[in-house]
Amino acid sequence: MASGEKTGASGGPAKEMYGHVKAVNLDQRGRAGLEILGAMQNYIAGTVRDRAKKEFMRDPEGAELAQHWKERHNEPWPERIAKARTVAERSAAYRYERLMQRYVGEQVYVRGVPAAERRRKEAEVYYAAPVPSAGGTLELDPSIELPKWYTETEWHLMPGGWDGYDLMGITMGSGVGPYVFARGGYAAVEANDDIRQQRVDVVKQFPKKSYGRIYEPGCGGTSTLYAVHKTFPEAELIGSDYSPHLLRQGLLSADKLGFKVTLKQRDAADTREPSESMDGVIMYALQHEMPIDVNIAALKEAFRILKPGGDLVMSDPPPFAAVDPLQAVVLDWDTDHRDEPYFSITREYEWEKVMKDIGFVNTEAYALGAQGYPWIVRGSKPL
Ligand SMILES: C[S@@+](CC[C@H](N)C(=O)[O-])C[C@H]1O[C@@H](n2cnc3c(N)ncnc32)[C@H](O)[C@@H]1O
């Protein structure tokens, strides 16, 4: 352990590290291997992608596409994106940037998993140590049927998917999170974006000053619930997810950070919460990981559990229509190259309209960041 660095395990204050509390310090080899990936990703998504964007706009076909990007509503999105990709691929900067994106996407696990393995003993001590409860609970449901689209996807190239590796919490929270994700530059996250601050900024899109009960379907490791807690300390927090691994990590993080959550293993589309029982629902980075029919069912479920006058805030990467053509090509790329099967199809939809059709009122869709991310769609259940 590097001297002077404190963790929850060593008795120092716990720190939320991009989805998990930092549990152990990786060895020097592990840290260095990941840090170089973080630096590379930051460089390619910043300097190299900027160059690719300039080259795209210098190409007459690229400039023409950009000019009419949002108007071509009679042309299906996959065809529009394919045209833009043809232009993008003429640029060596674009091809290099994408090659390195895939390289970093694979290497974070190629390096991060062995780095966590080398800390297995420390991790076991960390997980075995008693943690004072912050009052939260976790209810797993072994009878829940996890759909194949969920279990058979290795999300973001993660070996075995969300529940495939018992030390993934260490790989991510003590490695990939602080050394790679912290520098931004992947998927819709721009180079130098701070994803922890982005979560807080998204939570601030709830329109009221205070909330009674806030529910997060697909809450994963409770990072967003922590941002909710920081913004609305008075709110009672309830979260659910399919993944037992993430829910266990999430409860541990909440205990370490000292905030109370009620966690349940549930389908986002079937929360089993009473109707009209929540003041707010937040969905963060959930939409792009679910098929369209499940997304619509999850939105209907959010509407059902909200009290009249309650608010929904949803944040995900932006729709293709809200970004420039090269950025749309970049977003679309994740579908086939970073194991995100629903990334593109969910970018084609106008979710504000879907919400209106379900019955939400005062709906709005807008970007918080310059490249359309974080993208917000919000609305309320009528009084
Ligand atoms: C990218 S993560 C985001 C996690 C969390 N919202 C956050 O802000 O860190 C997506 C999460 O959605 C969960 N998920 C996807 N589909 C789900 C479904 N139908 N029901 C419950 N959880 C789901 C995954 O297990 C994963 O934890």
The ligand as an SDF file (V2000), in Angstrom:
LIG
                    3D

 27 29  0  0  0  0  0  0  0  0999 V2000
  -24.2820    1.4070  -16.6070 C   0  0  0  0  0  0  0  0  0  0  0  0
  -24.9390    0.7330  -15.1680 S   0  0  0  0  0  0  0  0  0  0  0  0
  -25.4700    2.1550  -14.2900 C   0  0  0  0  0  0  0  0  0  0  0  0
  -25.5980    1.9100  -12.8190 C   0  0  0  0  0  0  0  0  0  0  0  0
  -26.0830    3.0930  -11.9750 C   0  0  0  0  0  0  0  0  0  0  0  0
  -27.3220    3.6380  -12.4600 N   0  0  0  0  0  0  0  0  0  0  0  0
  -25.0490    4.1820  -11.8600 C   0  0  0  0  0  0  0  0  0  0  0  0
  -25.4050    5.3360  -12.0690 O   0  0  0  0  0  0  0  0  0  0  0  0
  -23.9070    3.8730  -11.5490 O   0  0  0  0  0  0  0  0  0  0  0  0
  -26.4720   -0.0090  -15.7080 C   0  0  0  0  0  0  0  0  0  0  0  0
  -27.1170   -0.8460  -14.6310 C   0  0  0  0  0  0  0  0  0  0  0  0
  -28.4250   -1.2480  -15.0500 O   0  0  0  0  0  0  0  0  0  0  0  0
  -28.6660   -2.5610  -14.5820 C   0  0  0  0  0  0  0  0  0  0  0  0
  -29.7750   -3.0910  -15.3920 N   0  0  0  0  0  0  0  0  0  0  0  0
  -29.8660   -3.1720  -16.7330 C   0  0  0  0  0  0  0  0  0  0  0  0
  -31.0750   -3.6110  -17.0930 N   0  0  0  0  0  0  0  0  0  0  0  0
  -31.7930   -3.8140  -15.9570 C   0  0  0  0  0  0  0  0  0  0  0  0
  -33.1310   -4.2300  -15.6870 C   0  0  0  0  0  0  0  0  0  0  0  0
  -33.9980   -4.5280  -16.6660 N   0  0  0  0  0  0  0  0  0  0  0  0
  -33.5140   -4.3040  -14.4050 N   0  0  0  0  0  0  0  0  0  0  0  0
  -32.6630   -3.9890  -13.3970 C   0  0  0  0  0  0  0  0  0  0  0  0
  -31.3900   -3.5820  -13.5910 N   0  0  0  0  0  0  0  0  0  0  0  0
  -30.9620   -3.4800  -14.8690 C   0  0  0  0  0  0  0  0  0  0  0  0
  -27.3260   -3.2350  -14.7150 C   0  0  0  0  0  0  0  0  0  0  0  0
  -27.2240   -4.3850  -13.9140 O   0  0  0  0  0  0  0  0  0  0  0  0
  -26.3770   -2.1280  -14.2810 C   0  0  0  0  0  0  0  0  0  0  0  0
  -26.1780   -2.1320  -12.9130 O   0  0  0  0  0  0  0  0  0  0  0  0
  1  2  1  0
  2  3  1  0
  2 10  1  0
  3  4  1  0
  4  5  1  0
  5  6  1  0
  5  7  1  0
  7  8  2  0
  7  9  1  0
 10 11  1  0
 11 12  1  0
 11 26  1  0
 12 13  1  0
 13 14  1  0
 13 24  1  0
 14 15  1  0
 14 23  1  0
 15 16  2  0
 16 17  1  0
 17 18  1  0
 17 23  2  0
 18 19  1  0
 18 20  2  0
 20 21  1  0
 21 22  2  0
 22 23  1  0
 24 25  1  0
 24 26  1  0
 26 27  1  0
M  CHG  2   2   1   9  -1
M  END
$$$$
